[in-house]
Amino acid sequence: MPAFRSGTVTEVLEQRPGLQRFLVDLGGEAPERTYSVTALTGSVAVGNEVVVNTTAVEWGLGTGGWHVLHWNLAHREWREQGGGHIVKLRYTSLQADVGAAEERDGKRLPTTLDGTPVVACSVHSQVAAVAVAFAAARPGARLAYVMTDGAALPLALSDLVASLRDLDLLCGTVTTGHAFGGDLEAVTVPSALLVATEDLHADAIVVGMGPGVVGTGTRYGTTAVEVAAILDGVAVLGGQPILALRTSTGDHRPRHRGVSHHAEMLLDLVRSRVLVAEHPGLDDMPAAARHRRIEVDEVDVGEAFERHGLGVTTMGRTQQEDVGFFASAGAAGALAAAVLAGTVEVVEVDEVDEVDETEQPAVLRTDTPR
């Protein structure tokens, strides 16, 4: 059950649209780190008495040691203007009328992605590698991010997305399910993908959960399992599904070393025929017989991060500490750029059942910097 404590704000550390970070005196030896999702609870000031949710910190969960503001006692009442009658965080005390891009006043959404390449990620930090590699291969092309509700719900929590937007590496964001705070809100992932192409004019899309992931060490006990349904949905909508393969050269857990057991599970679980980027640094590419393995040149993700001034980590590991993780995600971004350029043929949905299980990997050479 949740745990709540009250205290006094002693210092505001940082703020940007949608998010405040600050210190709260909870009666311990030193003030403790807390954040506020301002769209839900408003902002705070030094001296305010506040109530914070301490559950995740007490359990040592993946919030990075931050409590979450539940209510600012300086407010007797507070209201944030919503965007429509669609409510997220339904049936909780924080349900919010965010509206939805599907509410279009008679204007209809398209029903097809029309070949749009869509990269599906199972870990949030993959998004950065996809974005820099895509931009390197297709300068000026528009890449949108669709954030699911598989992990963190407020998009405002993502320092990574804030940086990618500032650098124009993402043209916009859509939050779907109970995730919220994107440039546009959507009810489902398929709708979000269509909204990204129609309203954000995206040439390609990267989709995946926000910061954090739930894992139990079991085959299906992870929120990463959502990727299979996302890939199948892309195929049904006539887009080109691409899996950002999760690999690692730095993870201490054997199940994630090399090709992660999550990636192998997804390749087995997804029913559609998807593209998987194969790059020179990948030693143990899974068989994935019914899927298309496309060889791409190694993408120097570390150099791209440095050029853009991005400091990205995965599970606390930098790019130098887990080269394989970022290289595989970058390869998926390069592959999306190649699909957009017409170098890779889009797989039609009705071809899925006719796949030759003996088919050899296709070979593609990209002009992405090595």
C-alpha positions as CSV (number, residue, x, y, z in Angstrom):
1,M,0.0,0.0,0.0
2,P,1.2,3.6,-0.5
3,A,3.1,5.5,2.1
4,F,2.7,9.3,2.6
5,R,4.7,11.8,4.7
6,S,4.4,15.5,5.2
7,G,7.1,18.1,5.3
8,T,8.3,21.6,4.2
9,V,9.8,22.6,0.9
10,T,13.3,23.9,1.6
11,E,14.7,24.5,-1.9
12,V,13.6,24.4,-5.6
13,L,16.3,22.6,-7.5
14,E,14.9,22.7,-11.1
15,Q,11.8,23.3,-13.1
16,R,10.6,23.1,-16.7
17,P,7.1,22.8,-18.2
18,G,5.3,20.0,-16.5
19,L,7.9,19.2,-13.8
20,Q,9.5,20.7,-10.7
21,R,12.3,19.1,-8.6
22,F,12.9,20.3,-5.0
23,L,14.0,19.4,-1.5
24,V,11.6,18.6,1.3
25,D,12.4,18.5,5.0
26,L,10.7,15.4,6.3
27,G,12.3,15.5,9.7
28,G,15.3,13.4,8.8
29,E,19.0,14.3,8.9
30,A,18.8,16.2,5.6
31,P,16.1,17.4,3.2
32,E,15.0,14.7,0.7
33,R,14.5,14.9,-3.1
34,T,11.0,15.2,-4.4
35,Y,9.4,16.0,-7.7
36,S,6.0,17.4,-8.7
37,V,4.2,16.7,-12.0
38,T,2.7,20.1,-12.1
39,A,-0.2,19.2,-14.5
40,L,-1.5,17.0,-11.7
41,T,-0.6,18.8,-8.4
42,G,0.5,22.3,-9.4
43,S,3.8,23.9,-8.5
44,V,5.4,24.5,-5.0
45,A,7.4,27.3,-3.4
46,V,10.0,27.4,-0.6
47,G,8.1,27.2,2.7
48,N,5.1,25.3,1.4
49,E,3.8,22.4,3.6
50,V,3.4,19.4,1.3
51,V,2.4,15.7,1.4
52,V,4.6,13.4,-0.6
53,N,4.3,9.8,-1.6
54,T,7.4,8.0,-0.3
55,T,6.5,4.4,-1.4
56,A,9.0,4.0,-4.3
57,V,12.0,5.3,-2.3
58,E,11.1,3.1,0.7
59,W,11.0,0.0,-1.6
60,G,14.1,1.1,-3.5
61,L,12.3,1.2,-6.8
62,G,13.4,2.9,-10.0
63,T,12.4,6.5,-9.3
64,G,16.1,7.4,-8.7
65,G,15.6,8.2,-5.1
66,W,12.9,10.8,-5.6
67,H,9.6,11.1,-3.6
68,V,6.5,12.3,-5.5
69,L,4.4,15.3,-4.5
70,H,0.9,14.2,-3.7
71,W,-0.6,17.5,-2.5
72,N,0.6,21.1,-1.7
73,L,-1.1,22.1,1.6
74,A,-0.8,25.7,0.6
75,H,-3.7,25.2,-1.7
76,R,-7.2,24.8,-0.4
77,E,-8.3,24.2,-4.0
78,W,-6.5,24.0,-7.4
79,R,-7.6,23.5,-11.0
80,E,-5.7,22.8,-14.2
81,Q,-7.7,23.4,-17.4
82,G,-8.1,20.1,-19.3
83,G,-8.1,19.4,-23.0
84,G,-11.4,17.5,-23.3
85,H,-13.6,14.9,-21.8
86,I,-11.2,12.0,-22.1
87,V,-9.8,11.2,-18.7
88,K,-6.5,9.5,-17.9
89,L,-5.5,7.9,-14.6
90,R,-9.1,6.9,-14.5
91,Y,-10.7,6.1,-11.1
92,T,-7.8,7.4,-9.1
93,S,-7.7,10.6,-7.1
94,L,-5.4,12.1,-9.8
95,Q,-7.6,11.4,-12.8
96,A,-7.2,14.3,-15.2
97,D,-9.3,15.5,-18.2
98,V,-6.5,15.6,-20.8
99,G,-8.7,15.2,-23.9
100,A,-7.5,13.2,-26.8
101,A,-6.4,13.8,-30.4
102,E,-9.0,11.4,-31.6
103,E,-11.7,14.0,-30.7
104,R,-11.5,15.7,-34.0
105,D,-14.7,17.7,-34.5
106,G,-15.7,15.7,-37.5
107,K,-12.2,15.5,-39.1
108,R,-11.3,11.8,-39.5
109,L,-8.0,10.1,-38.8
110,P,-6.4,8.1,-41.6
111,T,-6.7,4.4,-41.3
112,T,-3.3,3.4,-42.6
113,L,0.3,4.2,-41.9
114,D,1.1,3.9,-45.6
115,G,4.5,2.3,-45.2
116,T,5.7,4.6,-42.4
117,P,8.7,3.0,-40.6
118,V,8.0,2.5,-36.9
119,V,10.8,1.4,-34.4
120,A,9.5,-0.3,-31.3
121,C,11.7,0.0,-28.2
122,S,11.5,-2.1,-25.0
123,V,13.7,0.3,-22.9
124,H,13.4,4.1,-22.8
125,S,17.0,4.9,-23.3
126,Q,16.9,3.1,-26.7
127,V,15.0,6.1,-28.0
128,A,18.0,8.4,-27.9
129,A,20.2,6.0,-30.0
130,V,17.4,5.5,-32.5
131,A,16.9,9.3,-32.8
132,V,20.6,10.3,-33.3
133,A,21.2,7.5,-35.9
134,F,18.0,8.3,-37.8
135,A,19.0,12.0,-37.9
136,A,22.5,11.1,-39.1
137,A,21.2,9.0,-42.0
138,R,18.2,11.2,-42.9
139,P,18.9,14.9,-42.0
140,G,15.8,16.9,-41.9
141,A,13.4,14.0,-41.8
142,R,10.7,14.1,-39.0
143,L,10.8,11.5,-36.3
144,A,8.0,11.5,-33.7
145,Y,8.0,9.7,-30.3
146,V,4.9,7.8,-29.1
147,M,5.2,7.0,-25.4
148,T,3.2,4.1,-24.0
149,D,2.0,3.6,-20.4
150,G,4.3,0.6,-19.8
151,A,6.5,2.5,-17.3
152,A,6.5,6.1,-16.1
153,L,3.2,7.8,-16.9
154,P,4.2,11.5,-17.0
155,L,6.2,12.3,-20.1
156,A,7.5,15.4,-18.2
157,L,9.7,13.1,-16.2
158,S,11.9,12.2,-19.2
159,D,15.0,14.3,-19.3
160,L,15.9,12.3,-22.4
161,V,12.9,13.4,-24.4
162,A,13.3,17.0,-23.2
163,S,16.8,17.0,-24.5
164,L,15.8,15.4,-27.8
165,R,13.1,18.0,-28.3
166,D,15.5,20.8,-27.6
167,L,17.9,19.4,-30.2
168,D,15.1,19.0,-32.8
169,L,15.8,15.3,-32.9
170,L,12.1,14.7,-32.3
171,C,9.4,16.6,-34.1
172,G,6.8,15.9,-31.5
173,T,5.4,13.5,-28.9
174,V,2.2,11.6,-28.4
175,T,1.3,9.9,-25.1
176,T,-1.0,7.0,-25.2
177,G,-3.0,4.9,-22.7
178,H,-2.6,6.4,-19.3
179,A,0.7,8.0,-20.1
180,F,0.2,11.8,-20.4
181,G,1.9,15.1,-21.1
182,G,2.8,14.7,-24.8
183,D,2.2,17.3,-27.4
184,L,-0.8,15.3,-28.2
185,E,-2.8,12.7,-26.2
186,A,-4.2,9.5,-27.6
187,V,-6.3,6.7,-26.2
188,T,-4.5,3.7,-27.8
189,V,-1.2,3.0,-29.5
190,P,-2.7,2.5,-33.0
191,S,-4.4,5.8,-32.7
192,A,-1.3,7.5,-31.5
193,L,0.7,6.2,-34.5
194,L,-1.9,7.6,-36.9
195,V,-2.0,10.9,-35.0
196,A,1.8,11.1,-35.2
197,T,1.7,10.8,-39.0
198,E,-1.4,13.0,-39.5
199,D,-0.9,15.8,-37.0
200,L,2.8,15.8,-36.4
201,H,3.6,15.0,-40.1
202,A,6.1,12.4,-38.9
203,D,8.1,10.6,-41.6
204,A,9.0,7.9,-39.1
205,I,8.0,7.0,-35.5
206,V,9.8,5.6,-32.5
207,V,7.5,4.1,-29.9
208,G,8.1,2.7,-26.4
209,M,7.5,3.1,-22.7
210,G,8.8,6.0,-20.7
211,P,11.5,5.9,-18.0
212,G,11.5,2.7,-16.0
213,V,10.4,-0.9,-16.8
214,V,8.9,-3.6,-14.8
215,G,10.7,-6.9,-14.8
216,T,10.5,-10.1,-12.8
217,G,13.2,-12.2,-14.5
218,T,10.5,-14.4,-16.1
219,R,9.6,-14.7,-19.7
220,Y,6.4,-12.8,-19.8
221,G,6.5,-10.9,-16.5
222,T,7.8,-7.7,-17.9
223,T,6.2,-4.6,-19.4
224,A,8.5,-5.1,-22.4
225,V,6.0,-7.7,-23.6
226,E,3.9,-4.8,-25.0
227,V,6.3,-4.4,-27.9
228,A,4.9,-7.6,-29.6
229,A,1.4,-6.1,-29.8
230,I,2.8,-2.7,-30.9
231,L,4.7,-4.4,-33.8
232,D,1.7,-6.4,-34.8
233,G,-0.4,-3.2,-34.7
234,V,2.0,-1.4,-37.0
235,A,1.8,-4.2,-39.5
236,V,-2.0,-4.3,-39.5
237,L,-2.0,-0.5,-40.1
238,G,0.2,-0.9,-43.1
239,G,3.4,0.5,-41.5
240,Q,6.8,-1.1,-41.5
241,P,7.5,-2.6,-38.0
242,I,11.1,-2.5,-36.8
243,L,12.3,-4.0,-33.5
244,A,15.0,-2.2,-31.7
245,L,16.9,-5.3,-30.5
246,R,17.8,-5.2,-26.8
247,T,21.4,-6.4,-26.5
248,S,24.1,-5.6,-24.0
249,T,27.9,-5.9,-23.6
250,G,27.8,-4.3,-20.1
251,D,24.8,-5.8,-18.2
252,H,25.9,-8.0,-15.3
253,R,22.8,-10.2,-15.6
254,P,23.4,-13.2,-17.9
255,R,19.9,-13.1,-19.2
256,H,20.5,-9.7,-20.8
257,R,24.1,-10.2,-22.0
258,G,24.4,-10.5,-25.7
259,V,20.8,-10.6,-27.1
260,S,18.5,-10.1,-24.1
261,H,16.0,-12.8,-23.3
262,H,13.4,-10.1,-23.7
263,A,14.3,-9.6,-27.4
264,E,14.2,-13.3,-28.0
265,M,10.8,-13.5,-26.4
266,L,9.5,-10.7,-28.5
267,L,10.7,-12.2,-31.8
268,D,8.9,-15.4,-30.9
269,L,5.8,-13.7,-29.6
270,V,5.1,-11.2,-32.4
271,R,2.9,-12.7,-35.2
272,S,3.9,-10.2,-37.9
273,R,7.0,-10.3,-40.0
274,V,9.3,-7.5,-38.7
275,L,12.6,-6.0,-39.6
276,V,15.6,-6.5,-37.2
277,A,18.8,-4.6,-37.7
278,E,21.9,-6.7,-37.8
279,H,25.2,-4.8,-37.4
280,P,28.9,-5.8,-37.3
281,G,29.1,-5.5,-33.5
282,L,26.4,-8.1,-32.9
283,D,27.8,-11.5,-32.4
284,D,24.9,-13.7,-31.6
285,M,22.0,-12.6,-33.7
286,P,18.9,-14.8,-32.9
287,A,17.6,-17.0,-35.7
288,A,14.3,-15.2,-36.0
289,A,13.5,-17.3,-39.1
290,R,10.2,-15.6,-40.1
291,H,11.6,-12.1,-39.6
292,R,13.8,-10.1,-42.0
293,R,17.3,-9.5,-40.7
294,I,18.8,-6.5,-42.4
295,E,22.6,-5.8,-42.2
296,V,23.4,-2.2,-41.6
297,D,26.8,-0.4,-41.1
298,E,27.9,0.1,-37.5
299,V,26.5,3.4,-36.2
300,D,28.9,5.4,-34.0
301,V,26.3,6.3,-31.4
302,G,28.9,7.5,-28.9
303,E,30.2,10.0,-31.4
304,A,26.7,11.2,-32.2
305,F,25.8,11.6,-28.5
306,E,29.0,13.6,-28.0
307,R,28.3,15.8,-31.0
308,H,24.8,16.6,-29.7
309,G,25.9,17.0,-26.1
310,L,23.8,14.1,-24.9
311,G,24.7,12.2,-21.8
312,V,22.5,9.1,-22.0
313,T,22.7,6.1,-19.7
314,T,20.9,2.8,-19.5
315,M,20.4,1.3,-16.0
316,G,23.1,3.7,-14.9
317,R,25.6,2.6,-17.6
318,T,27.0,5.1,-20.1
319,Q,27.4,4.4,-23.8
320,Q,31.1,3.6,-23.2
321,E,30.1,1.1,-20.5
322,D,27.5,-0.7,-22.7
323,V,28.5,-0.2,-26.3
324,G,26.4,-3.1,-27.5
325,F,23.1,-1.8,-26.1
326,F,23.3,1.6,-27.8
327,A,24.8,0.2,-31.0
328,S,21.8,-2.1,-31.6
329,A,19.3,0.7,-30.9
330,G,21.2,3.0,-33.2
331,A,21.2,0.3,-35.9
332,A,17.4,0.2,-35.7
333,G,17.3,4.0,-36.3
334,A,19.5,3.6,-39.3
335,L,17.3,0.9,-40.6
336,A,14.2,3.1,-40.2
337,A,16.0,5.8,-42.3
338,A,16.8,3.2,-45.0
339,V,13.1,2.2,-45.1
340,L,12.1,5.8,-45.5
341,A,14.7,6.2,-48.3
342,G,13.2,3.2,-50.1
343,T,16.3,1.0,-49.8
344,V,14.3,-1.6,-47.9
345,E,11.1,-3.0,-49.3
346,V,8.0,-2.7,-47.0
347,V,6.6,-6.0,-46.0
348,E,2.9,-6.2,-46.8
349,V,0.6,-7.7,-44.1
350,D,-0.7,-10.4,-46.4
351,E,2.8,-11.7,-47.0
352,V,3.3,-12.7,-43.4
353,D,1.9,-16.2,-43.8
354,E,4.0,-16.8,-47.0
355,V,7.4,-16.3,-45.4
356,D,10.1,-18.7,-46.5
357,E,11.6,-20.0,-43.3
358,T,14.9,-20.7,-45.1
359,E,15.3,-17.1,-46.3
360,Q,18.7,-15.7,-45.8
361,P,19.3,-12.2,-44.3
362,A,18.9,-9.3,-46.7
363,V,22.0,-7.1,-47.0
364,L,21.8,-3.3,-46.8
365,R,24.7,-0.9,-46.6
366,T,23.8,2.6,-45.3
367,D,25.7,5.8,-45.5
368,T,25.5,6.3,-41.7
369,P,28.9,7.5,-40.3
370,R,30.8,4.6,-38.8
